[in-house]
């Protein structure tokens, strides 16, 4: 069946967004602050309608740090992290470590890479100045050009002895990846009789380890690494805050887009328009060095906009493609990161009905859930436990009669991987430490009425209370809108 140009336009992305999409983007973009640079914006007053409402820091208030000027953690930071880790291992009599979790490799060495079925691993002795890697040939340029001492490479998954990239083509035996790794670190040389490893060995792995390295004791040091990753350093928090500067602007743009174009648009269009606008600013600010490796790593901003009944489900399985209408709940959400650091930022809207009124049931769920967000900030101080914070939030929800609409815990720990221990949950008794980061999600959901309110931010644990990374308001002025 032949497809006409008109059919193609109607079925393409621009067709789905509707005619005049780019003109609508331009109209809202023209109302934003004139500069594209984050660093210039921090020195001037915002001019966008919604940007002007962003919360200003209160002098003397415990709050987020100044945003980083670097696009990622420096190699010097990674070397300090490795030294801190080695010092902790020395206290256990461990003078070598092997990490196989890509998150741990990235945290310690700064080597960002794509994870697939191809195994990669990092090894260091206490006295090694540089890391040893096991890695596949497709990553050779990346691993060699960051922080590399030596290593052992293979061509691809299950290949052994064949290197077409070197002109060696052979159908060799199927490689045992773990045996290959053990033989590699044995060739490299091991300091001491203990190796710290980030996890437990499977029985089959233990048998191979006893065969190849019979005198080595394996010590699970994953809890040490997780504790390091959970408590953020000032440099990590500064990158986090920089991500939220763009995230705040994205929220302001999305709000202006909704107010400007009203019920003529879908939630999907708000998402696409905002991502197009904010990522052009974000990537323009990065030192991308003409696309060379290790510049601008793990940096992006993704939005998710939900309108109407889809807001009533914590994790919907239906697409976010609904026309914005009066009398609806609406969520602007998403994730942003720079150099891997950042998190969630959700705000919940109520759209007035045709008479300009806000539904009483929606108002109730909005007000209770919003107050729970503030409670989390107030309660998230060092020395408290995750469970005690969760208990007081859930208690408040129940006291206000909304228990039917509670679906999950108030928050999860936040890190490079997104969800990270510990959790603000009734069964988690972890004691909070300063600079632990959490999401902020005391959501309430009502599928019967077709509305739900789930917020998020990054709340950083402080000495007397927490503080938020975002400056997007939680006010009715921001969130209760009329179209």
C-alpha positions in Angstrom: 0.0 0.0 0.0 1.5 3.3 -1.1 1.9 6.0 1.6 1.3 9.6 0.6 3.4 12.5 1.8 0.4 13.7 3.8 0.0 10.3 5.5 3.7 10.2 6.4 3.5 13.7 7.9 0.5 12.8 10.0 2.1 9.6 11.3 5.6 10.9 11.9 6.7 12.4 15.2 6.0 15.9 14.0 2.6 14.8 12.8 1.8 13.4 16.2 3.0 16.6 17.8 0.8 18.6 15.5 1.3 21.2 12.9 3.3 24.3 14.1 5.2 22.4 16.8 8.5 24.3 16.2 6.6 27.6 16.1 5.1 26.8 19.5 8.5 25.9 20.9 10.0 29.2 19.6 7.2 31.2 21.1 7.9 29.8 24.6 11.7 29.9 24.2 11.5 33.6 23.3 10.0 34.3 26.8 12.8 32.6 28.7 16.0 34.3 30.0 18.0 35.6 27.0 21.2 33.8 27.9 21.9 30.2 27.1 24.8 29.9 29.6 24.1 28.5 33.1 27.0 30.5 34.5 25.5 33.8 33.1 22.1 32.9 34.3 23.3 32.6 37.9 24.5 36.2 37.8 21.3 37.7 36.4 17.6 37.9 37.2 15.4 35.4 35.4 13.1 36.9 32.8 10.8 34.0 32.0 7.4 34.0 33.6 8.0 30.8 35.5 11.7 31.2 35.9 11.0 34.3 38.0 9.1 32.1 40.5 12.0 29.8 41.2 12.8 29.8 44.9 15.7 32.1 45.9 18.2 30.8 48.5 17.8 32.2 52.0 21.1 33.6 53.4 22.5 31.4 56.1 20.2 28.5 55.2 21.7 25.1 54.9 21.3 24.4 51.2 22.9 23.1 48.0 26.5 24.0 47.1 27.5 26.2 44.2 27.2 24.3 40.9 30.3 22.7 39.6 32.2 24.2 36.7 33.7 20.9 35.6 31.5 18.5 33.5 32.6 15.5 35.5 34.7 14.4 38.4 38.4 14.9 37.8 41.0 12.1 37.6 42.5 13.6 40.8 39.2 12.9 42.6 39.2 9.3 41.4 42.8 8.8 42.7 41.8 10.2 46.1 38.8 7.8 46.1 41.1 4.9 45.4 43.4 5.9 48.2 40.5 6.2 50.6 39.4 2.7 49.6 42.9 1.3 49.9 43.2 2.8 53.4 40.0 1.1 54.5 41.1 -2.2 53.1 44.5 -2.0 54.9 42.6 -1.9 58.2 41.4 -5.4 57.2 44.8 -6.6 56.2 43.8 -6.6 52.5 46.3 -5.3 50.0 44.6 -5.9 46.7 41.1 -5.4 45.3 39.1 -6.7 42.4 35.9 -5.0 41.3 33.5 -6.4 38.7 30.5 -4.2 39.2 30.7 -1.4 36.5 29.3 1.1 39.0 32.3 0.4 41.3 34.8 0.6 38.5 33.4 4.0 37.5 33.3 5.3 41.0 36.9 4.4 41.7 38.6 4.9 38.4 36.3 7.3 36.5 36.2 4.9 33.5 32.7 5.3 32.1 31.7 2.5 29.7 28.7 0.7 28.3 27.8 -2.5 30.0 26.8 -5.5 28.0 27.4 -9.3 28.2 31.1 -8.6 27.7 32.7 -8.8 31.2 35.1 -6.0 32.4 36.9 -5.9 35.7 39.4 -3.7 37.6 42.3 -4.8 39.8 44.8 -2.9 41.9 47.4 -3.8 44.5 48.0 -1.4 47.4 51.2 -0.3 45.9 50.0 0.0 42.3 50.0 3.5 41.0 47.5 2.7 38.2 44.7 0.2 37.7 44.8 -3.1 35.8 41.8 -3.9 33.6 40.3 -6.9 31.9 38.4 -5.5 28.9 37.0 -6.3 25.5 38.6 -5.0 22.3 35.7 -2.8 21.4 36.5 -0.6 24.5 40.3 -0.5 24.0 40.4 3.2 23.0 38.2 4.2 26.0 40.1 2.3 28.6 43.6 3.2 27.3 42.8 7.0 27.2 41.7 7.6 30.8 43.5 6.1 33.7 45.3 2.9 32.5 48.2 1.0 33.9 48.0 -2.4 32.2 45.5 -5.1 31.5 44.4 -8.2 29.6 42.1 -7.9 26.6 40.0 -10.3 24.6 38.4 -9.7 21.2 34.7 -10.4 22.1 32.5 -12.4 24.4 33.5 -16.1 24.4 36.4 -15.6 22.0 39.9 -16.8 23.1 43.1 -16.2 21.1 41.3 -14.7 18.1 42.0 -11.0 17.3 40.6 -10.1 13.8 41.5 -6.5 14.6 45.2 -7.6 14.6 44.8 -9.9 11.5 44.5 -13.0 13.6 41.4 -15.0 12.7 40.9 -18.4 14.3 38.2 -20.5 15.7 39.6 -21.1 19.1 38.1 -22.6 22.2 35.3 -20.9 24.0 36.8 -18.8 26.8 35.8 -19.1 30.4 35.6 -15.4 31.4 36.3 -15.9 35.1 39.2 -18.2 34.5 40.6 -15.7 32.0 40.3 -12.9 34.7 42.0 -15.0 37.4 44.9 -15.9 35.1 45.2 -12.3 34.2 45.6 -11.0 37.8 47.9 -13.9 38.6 50.2 -12.8 35.7 50.0 -9.2 36.9 51.0 -10.2 40.4 49.1 -10.0 43.7 50.3 -8.2 46.8 49.5 -10.2 50.0 47.3 -13.2 50.5 43.9 -11.4 50.5 41.9 -9.9 47.7 39.0 -7.7 48.4 36.1 -8.3 46.0 32.8 -6.4 45.5 30.5 -9.3 46.2 30.4 -13.0 46.9 31.8 -15.7 44.6 29.5 -18.3 43.2 30.4 -21.9 44.2 31.7 -22.6 40.7 33.8 -19.4 40.8 35.2 -20.4 44.2 36.4 -23.7 42.8 38.2 -22.0 40.0 39.7 -19.5 42.4 41.1 -22.3 44.6 42.6 -23.9 41.5 44.3 -20.9 40.0 45.0 -18.8 43.2 45.1 -21.5 45.9 46.7 -19.3 48.6 44.4 -16.3 48.2 41.6 -15.5 50.7 38.6 -13.6 49.1 37.1 -10.9 51.3 33.7 -9.3 50.4 34.4 -5.5 50.6 31.2 -4.5 48.7 29.7 -2.9 51.9 32.8 -0.7 52.2 32.4 0.6 48.6 28.6 1.1 49.0 29.2 3.1 52.2 31.6 5.3 50.3 29.2 5.8 47.4 26.2 6.5 49.7 27.9 9.5 51.5 28.5 12.1 48.8 31.6 14.3 48.7 31.4 18.1 48.1 32.5 17.5 44.5 29.7 15.1 43.8 27.1 17.4 45.3 28.4 20.3 43.2 27.9 18.3 40.0 24.5 17.3 41.3 23.5 20.9 41.9 24.7 21.9 38.4 22.4 19.3 36.9 19.5 20.8 38.8 20.2 24.3 37.5 19.2 23.0 34.1 16.5 20.9 35.5 14.9 23.9 37.2 15.0 25.8 33.9 13.4 22.8 32.2 10.5 22.8 34.7 10.0 26.6 34.1 9.9 26.1 30.4 7.5 23.2 30.7 5.2 25.2 32.9 5.3 28.2 30.5 4.6 25.8 27.6 1.5 24.5 29.3 0.2 27.9 30.3 0.9 29.3 26.8 -0.7 26.5 24.7 -3.2 25.1 27.1 -5.6 22.4 26.0 -4.3 22.4 22.4 -1.4 20.1 23.2 -0.6 16.7 24.6 1.6 15.8 27.6 3.9 14.1 25.0 4.4 17.4 23.2 5.3 19.2 26.4 8.0 16.6 27.0 9.4 16.8 23.5 9.4 20.6 23.4 11.1 20.9 26.8 13.8 18.3 26.1 14.6 19.9 22.7 15.0 23.3 24.3 16.8 22.4 27.5 19.2 19.9 26.0 20.3 22.4 23.4 21.3 24.7 26.3 22.8 21.9 28.4 25.1 20.5 25.6 26.1 24.0 24.5 27.5 24.6 28.0 29.6 21.4 28.1 33.3 21.2 27.2 32.6 18.5 24.6 36.1 18.9 22.9 34.7 18.0 19.5 33.2 14.7 20.6 36.4 13.1 22.0 36.0 10.4 24.7 35.6 11.2 28.4 34.0 14.6 27.7 30.4 15.1 28.6 30.0 11.6 29.9 26.7 10.5 31.5 25.1 13.9 30.9 21.5 14.3 29.8 18.1 15.5 30.8 15.0 13.4 30.2 11.5 14.5 30.9 8.3 12.6 31.5 5.0 14.4 31.4 1.7 12.7 32.4 -1.8 14.2 32.1 -5.0 12.7 33.5 -5.6 9.1 34.6 -2.0 8.0 33.9 -1.0 10.0 37.0 -3.0 7.6 39.1 -0.4 4.8 38.8 3.0 4.7 40.4 4.6 2.8 37.5 2.2 3.0 34.6 2.5 0.5 31.7 0.5 2.8 29.4 2.2 5.5 27.2 2.2 9.1 28.2 0.2 10.5 25.3 -2.9 12.3 26.4 -4.3 15.7 25.5 -4.1 18.1 28.4 -7.5 19.0 29.7 -9.2 21.0 32.4 -10.0 19.3 35.7 -7.0 17.0 35.4 -4.0 16.1 37.5 -0.7 16.6 35.6 2.9 15.6 36.5 6.1 17.1 35.1 8.9 14.8 36.0 12.2 13.3 34.8 15.8 12.8 35.5 18.9 14.9 34.9 22.6 14.2 35.4 26.0 15.8 34.7 28.9 13.5 34.8 26.6 10.8 36.2 25.4 13.0 39.1 21.9 14.2 39.5 18.4 12.7 40.1 14.7 13.1 39.9 12.7 16.3 39.9 8.9 15.9 39.9 6.1 18.5 40.4 2.4 17.9 40.6 -0.2 20.1 39.1 -3.9 20.5 39.4 -5.7 22.1 36.4 -8.8 24.0 37.2 -12.1 22.9 35.6 -14.1 25.0 33.1 -15.5 27.1 36.0 -12.1 27.8 37.3 -12.5 25.6 40.3 -10.1 22.9 41.7 -11.5 19.5 42.5 -11.8 19.0 46.3 -10.6 15.4 46.2 -7.5 16.4 44.1 -6.9 19.3 46.5 -6.9 16.9 49.5 -4.4 14.4 48.0 -2.2 17.3 46.7 -2.1 19.1 50.1 -1.4 15.9 52.1 1.3 14.7 49.7 2.9 18.1 49.5 3.1 18.5 53.2 4.8 15.0 53.4 7.5 16.4 51.1 8.2 19.2 53.5 8.1 16.7 56.4 10.8 14.7 54.8 13.1 17.7 54.5 12.4 18.7 58.1 13.1 15.1 59.4 16.1 14.1 57.2 18.9 15.0 59.7 22.0 13.1 60.5 21.5 10.7 63.4 17.9 9.9 62.5 17.0 6.5 61.1 15.4 5.8 57.7 12.6 4.0 59.5 11.8 6.8 61.8 11.4 9.3 58.9 9.2 6.9 57.0 7.1 6.2 60.1 6.3 9.9 60.7 5.4 10.5 57.1 3.2 7.4 56.9 1.6 8.3 60.2 0.7 11.8 58.9 -0.8 10.2 55.8 -3.0 7.9 57.9 -4.0 10.7 60.3 -5.3 12.6 57.4 -7.4 9.7 56.1 -5.6 9.0 52.9 -4.3 5.5 53.7 -6.3 4.0 50.8 -4.1 5.9 48.4 -0.7 5.0 49.8 1.2 2.6 47.5 4.9 2.8 48.4 7.6 4.1 50.8 8.4 7.8 51.0 11.8 7.7 49.3 14.8 5.7 48.0 18.5 6.5 48.3 19.9 8.3 45.2 23.1 7.7 43.4 24.7 7.3 39.9 22.5 4.2 39.4 19.3 6.0 40.3 17.9 3.8 43.2 20.6 3.2 45.8 20.5 2.1 49.4 19.4 3.0 52.0 15.7 3.6 51.8 13.2 5.7 53.7 11.2 2.6 54.5 9.7 1.2 57.7 12.0 -1.7 57.7 15.3 0.1 57.0 17.0 1.2 60.2 20.1 2.7 58.6 21.3 5.8 60.6 21.4 8.9 58.4 24.7 10.5 57.8 25.3 14.0 56.4 25.4 14.2 52.6 23.3 11.0 52.1 20.9 11.7 49.2 17.3 10.6 48.8 14.5 11.0 46.4 11.3 12.6 47.8 8.2 10.5 46.9 5.4 10.4 49.4 3.0 9.7 46.6 -0.8 9.2 46.8 -2.7 7.5 44.0 -6.4 7.1 43.2 -7.0 5.0 40.0 -10.8 5.2 40.7 -10.8 9.0 40.3 -8.1 9.0 37.7 -5.6 11.2 39.6 -2.4 10.8 41.6 0.3 13.0 43.1 3.9 11.8 43.2 6.6 14.3 43.8 10.3 14.0 43.8 13.5 16.0 44.2 16.9 15.2 45.7 16.9 15.8 49.5 20.4 15.9 51.0 20.8 15.0 54.6 22.0 17.9 56.7 23.0 18.5 60.3 19.6 19.7 61.6 17.4 19.1 58.5 17.7 18.1 54.9 17.8 20.5 51.9 16.6 20.2 48.4 18.7 20.4 45.3 15.9 22.0 43.2 14.6 25.5 43.3 11.3 24.7 41.7 8.5 25.7 44.0 6.1 23.4 45.8 3.5 26.2 46.1 -0.1 26.4 44.9 1.0 29.5 42.9 3.2 27.2 40.9 1.2 24.0 40.8 -2.5 25.0 40.7 -3.1 26.4 37.3 -5.9 27.7 35.1 -5.9 27.2 31.4 
